[in-house]
């Protein structure tokens, strides 16, 4: 480093003896920082990136304004980009969905390719429309049927599932909707409090569950035969035609404890599911049918 | 410490690189470098065209990274994405090989095998062909532009670009069927990504091997820094034997001094070692970070020593310890087998052995099981408990294989697969296409009355009905534990 010192400088830099390099003047416990110049190529790239950024400002949306942002000379926008991509995707899917449009759920189930598409589409549609009540995996909850088990109120065949999906349950204005109406035996004064307790205990007896010690099972048996057997059957095995649940199996939609049964008999139950026909297109309905059928309970 | 003073503002913002004009040299190390260069580049440029018959449906290129189909082919080895740990093994072995090389003979990798060195060497040869040797190049660079200078420079850059382009072109051939891709490239029907990658690699080869050269080693490469921490006094590094070379005196003066009985070194300070150095250093300053250990200074020095009738190898692959021993009048010792080298070699053998063992016992089928979480389990109407799993079966053979699924671990346990018909003995049989995988939803049921904890292990087994190969995976069967 040959430095000329015509004028005395106030900041005199320290020169490191070993390397002959100037130091920055910083010192920590006797250790000084060498002021090594950068390689020219490094500096060149640094300047190039700065120039590059000006190009970016011009080409792409960059500067936020009060209500908008600068548009960039190409009018590039992520939103229009995604629209193009979505349209491409739709066109791609349309080709796959063409086979779905003409096939029945049973045919879709039998065709490995269509089945795979239906499962993917059905899973997505299920997450969007059904998971809110039935849970992500169709596990349901109290009052919302578990779609993974083998117990069906209205039948678990492909056609039965499709009909339930399309027309819903207890939807006003849909002729083919699933309707069942259990009387509110308590609220409407058909049975008294102790009679309801007797019926509830008898239902537990039918399902093979323990009963309360002071329960009048004989009365319950008689009342069940008179009031309930018409729909639930004499052995309480239920009836899918009428949407009457089987009371003897291990699964229950509203609970088999005395309190829940008392509530059911007193006020009746009546879950509602929207009719998805018209809201979802036919292909999606079919895909959902196949998907729900494959959850594990399909008949 | 000096107390000389300078204004910090006077320090330039950048330091221009000093252009290195390596002189040509001949000798055993130069010959070794040429041999390695032709070998490495020959393999690199021609390997994609080597064929390897794998039967129908599979590519017949010996080395192929088939990104579209998620397969990597290396001669008889076919690697699936989930077996990418083979590359981890290779990387570990490569790292230890580098450490071992370094412990035995310093940065031989840098001097002979590193792609940066190999291509720089080739580019230098082209430069020498058009622009002449060191002095001529230096003179021409300082001289004003003439037609002669212009065409020589243009021709050099043109040939550089062709080599760079061919380098990038060879690279993309490893990712697609080489003969097909060459035809597509020639007829401009190849995928756009092929052209983009060729352009990128043409640019990097041209700029790194042609323009940046030794600066890549000095500023960009991390290995010199790591290497400096790994080397030791017993590693064979390119060493100036200062015990023999110092003091430096001319040939004539040496005769005079010797006649007087005064000490005279063998180094005549001819600077040939500096002139031939591709990184432009003076090896006589001792072991240094910038030295790539290519040995060209040894060839240069040997040539001079032969001319002035002195013993060769004033500069040689030697250890710092031996220079000091010779100065002390002790005989030199070479210990290539040291704790350090033995540990590196052992680690290479362990990792390599593990990989070979893994390859040799590699299955051609695989199973992976994922328990479905929503719901964890389902109670069926008869009180039995059912769990659902996503089972993925892999078939690495080139034919369709039927796998029968069975499950063990609990009394009365049963397995069904959604959309798959069971055989007569109630085992679902899943057919998996050649060289692919298939996922099926599997339902595992345990009858009512079997005492169940919240979670218990089960084993799902897939058996190839024809070949008999079985694979299994363990998972958990969930239930509402503790309640009857």
Interface residues (C-beta under 8 A of the other chain):
Chain A: X1 X3 X5 X9 X11 X12 X13 X14 X15 X16 X17 X22 X24 X25 X35 X36 X37 X38 X39 X40 X41 X42 X43 X109 X112 X115 X135 X136 X137 X138 X139 X146 X148 X149 X150 X151 X246 X249 X250 X251 X294 X296
Chain B: X1 X2 X3 X4 X5 X6 X7 X8 X9 X10 X11 X12 X13 X14 X15 X16 X17 X212 X215 X219 X372 X373 X374 X375 X378 X379 X380 X381 X382 X383 X386 X388 X418 X419 X441 X443 X448
